Amino acid sequence: MILPRRNSLSLLAMILGLAFLMTGNFLTAENKVLGEIDFDGATKVEKTAGVWVDGQYVGYLEELKGSKSVLLLPGPHQIVVRQAGYEDFVQSVSVQPGDKHLVPVTLVKDPRYKMPQVTAEVKFSVDPDRAAVFVDGLFVGHAGELGRGLLVAPGKRKITISLPGFESFESVVDLAPNQKFTLKTKLLKTAASPDAPPSI
């Protein structure tokens, strides 16, 4: 049986409409399975701090909202917030399907942290600039905030830049006292690279 063109278009529109509704219901169902974590940092120190969930870096605190919100599978999770010169903030959360948790973060200065008397300066130009920067294995901030410069002790320093969905960049630099050095790099996307932090 051949349908008139007008009826064919109506049938096609109805099928597409049903497919859209089914997709919407599927996405809604998926959101009801995951729990969402929001963060609240009182000062710039907290807002620019790095966030780890279950040992995986997910971004810096201020950016983890909206499309970059942290979505977690139901169950217990450990959240760690780090900032150079401050003690780690550690909190465990138990996530239920469809729940939304607000985690208020307050960082306390680490009394053991001391700035070196003689320093060198490293400036960063990294794409994407939300990537985490580590010096000798310690988190020092995200690249965007370190563009103006980071003071470090002179000598050999291992610098690692990483972000979920991108290949990590590593470099060893040998810095002289009072030297100013600029590190430029563009991180390469991995095969499957989401722009938002992954669900954990």
Long-range contacts (C-beta under 8 A, 24 or more apart in sequence): 31-98, 32-97, 32-98, 33-73, 33-74, 33-97, 33-98, 34-71, 34-72, 34-73, 34-74, 34-95, 34-97, 34-98, 34-199, 35-71, 35-72, 35-73, 35-74, 35-95, 35-96, 35-97, 35-98, 35-99, 35-100, 35-101, 36-69, 36-70, 36-71, 36-72, 36-99, 36-100, 36-101, 37-64, 37-69, 37-70, 37-71, 37-72, 37-79, 37-93, 37-95, 37-100, 37-101, 37-103, 38-64, 38-65, 38-69, 38-100, 38-101, 38-102, 38-103, 39-64, 39-65, 39-81, 39-102, 39-103, 39-104, 39-105, 40-102, 40-103, 40-104, 40-105, 41-105, 42-104, 42-105, 42-106, 45-83, 45-86, 45-107, 46-81, 46-83, 46-105, 46-106, 46-107, 48-83, 48-141, 48-142, 48-145, 49-81, 49-82, 49-83, 49-86, 49-89, 49-105, 49-107, 50-81, 50-82, 50-83, 50-132, 50-139, 50-141, 50-142, 51-79, 51-80, 51-81, 52-79, 52-80, 52-81, 52-82, 53-77, 53-78, 53-79, 53-200, 54-78, 54-200, 56-164, 56-198, 56-200, 57-132, 57-162, 57-163, 57-164, 58-164, 58-197, 58-198, 58-200, 59-130, 59-142, 59-163, 59-164, 59-197, 60-130, 60-132, 60-141, 60-142, 60-145, 61-105, 63-130, 64-197, 67-195, 67-196, 68-196, 68-197, 69-196, 70-197, 70-200, 71-199, 71-200, 72-199, 72-200, 73-199, 73-200, 77-200, 79-103, 81-105, 81-107, 82-139, 83-107, 83-139, 83-141, 84-113, 84-138, 84-139, 84-140, 84-141, 85-109, 85-110, 85-113, 86-110, 86-113, 115-151, 116-151, 116-152, 116-153, 116-154, 118-153, 118-154, 118-177, 118-178, 119-151, 119-152, 119-153, 119-154, 119-177, 119-178, 120-151, 120-152, 120-153, 120-154, 120-175, 120-176, 120-177, 120-178, 120-179, 120-180, 120-181, 121-149, 121-150, 121-151, 121-152, 121-179, 121-180, 121-181, 122-146, 122-149, 122-150, 122-152, 122-157, 122-159, 122-173, 122-175, 122-181, 122-182, 122-183, 123-147, 123-148, 123-149, 123-150, 123-180, 123-181, 123-182, 123-183, 124-150, 124-161, 124-182, 124-183, 124-184, 125-182, 125-183, 125-184, 125-185, 126-161, 126-169, 126-183, 126-184, 126-185, 126-186, 126-187, 127-185, 127-186, 127-187, 128-163, 128-166, 128-187, 130-163, 131-161, 131-162, 131-163, 131-166, 131-187, 132-161, 132-162, 132-163, 133-159, 133-160, 133-161, 134-159, 134-160, 134-161, 134-162, 135-159, 149-180, 154-179, 159-183, 161-185, 161-187, 163-187, 164-194, 164-197, 164-198, 165-189, 165-190, 165-192, 165-193, 165-194, 165-195, 165-198, 166-190, 166-193
